[in-house]
Amino acid sequence: MSRSVDIFIGSRKPFSEFVAEWQRLTGLSVNKVGGGDNTFHEHCDGEMSVLLLNHDLENDRELDLERYPVQMSIRSVRIADPAARQVKHWQLASELFSRLQQAKAYPLLLVDDLQQCILRYSPNLPEGASNGRPLQTSEADGK
């Protein structure tokens, strides 16, 4: 099974409104896939896929996922080399997290393989309080 990097977003907007805003904030376009309860939006550039969906995951350890109803899952599509795949995962995740963070509109969680919280961001913290720092690829690789 392929590893994923996920960003959970604390948006309370109707999903269709959030998707339109997400496209504006990230500069990526998405295609709607499926219908009904199985609807998600996907951006795919041939190497990487970004899925945007409302999730039904429950809280798990320090991952309070229920507070972040929107899941952005980043996966590789056609990168055979595991090391190259991991670098691309983290580069894209860091870029998208940063773009959403700059909007100062949503709480965010960056999560590795649905197991470990790597970075949290809250737009409601007082000025000067720590929200973490941008993730470096070497940190994600465990180096």
ABEGO torsion letter per residue (X at the ends): XBBBBBBBBBBABBAAAAAAAAAAAAGBBBBBBEBEAABBBBBBAGABBBBBBBBABBBBEABBAAABABBBBBBBAABABAAAAAAAAAAAAAAAAAAAAAAGABBBBBBBGGABBABBBBAABBBGBBAEBBBBAAAAAGX
